[in-house]
Amino acid sequence: MVIKLSARAVFSVIALICIALLLTAYQLQYGAQRQQPCPLCILQRYAYIGIALVALIGAIHGPRRTAGMFYNAIIAIIALVGAGCALWQLSKGDTMQSCLADPLGNFVNTLPSANWWPEYFFATGGCADKYPPILGITVAAWSLLWFGLFAAFSLALIAKAKRASRAAALTKVSS
């Protein structure tokens, strides 16, 4: 049984997942665990917000093939940037003793949003801080997983739309 979802439904689901992940980050920061975000965590939050915004625009627009490919390409690019931040955090985070005092921390904490909503966008934790894993997986690894899924899914949707465009063009030519 194949379930066919409209572009609006697909983009809505992507946006809702991103919003749920952002709310989870807020809960981890201000809930019982009190996990303070490092600059790389904040950059990943920006990536989730970017994906959510593009997906919300796509959900409102309800695009056809070309516009859908455009939205999915932007989502894939943002997801790959976010995956890069998560991968950097996973591979180099232990060696970065004070990422708050380096240029990355200064950059993140001087962005306008760090002043607008410092409770969410101001980095107060270190990249080497250790927190208990969730279901055996660190938060950075979960983030890498989600960014990878968003990128792979968006690229698969682009490939599907290209195949459909080619098939439609061949049908037009043969008729």
N, C-alpha and C positions, 0 to 999 in steps of 0.2 A: 504494500500500500504506500503510495507516494503522496506526501502532503505538500501541496503547492501553496506557498505563502506569497502574498503581494509584497511589493517593494516597501510599502508603508509599514506592513507588519514586521518585516525583517529589520528595517531601520529602527522601528520602535523597540524591538527586543534588544538590539545592540545598545540603544540609548538607556534602556532600563537596567541592563546589566552594568553599564558604566556607572550609573547613578547608585546602584546597589553597592558597587565596589567603593565608590567615594564615601558613601555612608558608613561602610565597614571601616574604612580608614579613620573616619571621624570617631567611631565607636572605640576603635583600638587606641586612639590617642586620648580620649576623654573618659573612656569606660574604666573598668576595673584594672585593665592591664597597664594603662598610662604609658603607652609606647610613644616616645617622642620622635617625630619625623626628622630625618636627616635631609640635606639638600637634594640628594638623589630621589628620595621619597617624594619630596615636593615636586620635582620635575615630572615624576610619574603621575602625580595628581593632575598636573597641567595636561599631560597627554590624555588621561581619561576624560577630562573635561572637554578637550578638543574633539575626541572621538564622539562623545555624547552630543556635543553641539552639531557636528556634521550629521550625525545620525538623526537628530531631531529635525534638522532642516530637510533631510531626505524623507523623513516620515511625513512631514507637512507637505512637501512638494509632491510625493508619490511619483518619482521619476520613471521614465521608460528606459530603454537600453542605454543610450549614450549618456544621459545625465546620471543614471544609476552607476555606470562605469566610472564616471567622474567622482561621484561621492565615495564609491568604494575605493578608488585610487587614493583619495585624500585620507580615508580611514586607514588604509594599509600603510601609507607613509607615516602617519602619526603613530600607529601601532608599532612600526619598526623603530621609530625614534624612542618610544617608551620602552620597547624591548631592549634597546641598546643601553638605556639608563639602568634597567633592572639587571642586565647582564654585567654591566660595569660594577654595580653594587655587589652582585654575587661574587665576581672574580677579584675585585680590588678592595671591597669594603673592609675586609679584615686588616689590610695594610694601611688604610687611611685613618690614622689616629685622630686627626682633628680636621674633618672636612668642613667644619663651620668656619675655621679661620683661613681657609685657602680661598683662591679666587672663585671657586664654584659656590661655596657658602656665601661669600660676599655678593655674588651675582644674584643668587636666589633670594637673599634677604633684602636686597635693594630694589627688587621688582615692585611696581606699584601695588600689585595685589597683596604683597606682604604687609603693606601699610593699610590697605582697605580692609583686609580680613586676616589679621596676624594670627588669630587662633587656629587658622587652617593652612595658611600659606607661609608662615615664618618658620624656618627650620630651627629647631631647638635641640635636636638629637645629633649624635655622632654617627658616622657611617659604620664604625666598628662596634656600635652598641649591639648587644645580643639580647634577643627576646625569645620567649618560648615559641616553638613552631606551632602552626595550626594544622592539625591532622598530619603531623610529621613533616610539614613543609614550611619553610620560612616565608615570611610575607613577601620578600623580594622574589623568591622562586614562584610563588602564586602569581605575582604581578607579571613575571616573565611568561608564565603559562597563558594568562589571559591575553597579554599583548600578542603572543604567538597565535592564539586562536583567532583573535580579531584580524590579524594580518592574513592568515591562511584562508579564513572564511571570505574576506573581502576579495582576495586574489582569485579564489575559486568562483565567486560570483562574477568577477570581470571576465574570466575565461568562459563561463557559461553564456554570458551576454554576447561575447565575441562569436562563439559557435552559433548562437541563435541568429546573429546578424548575418553571418556567412550563409547559413541555411536559408534565410529569408532572401538574400541576394541571389542565391542559386535558383530558388523557386521562381523569382521574378524573371531571371534570364531564361529559364526553361519554358516559361509560359508565354 
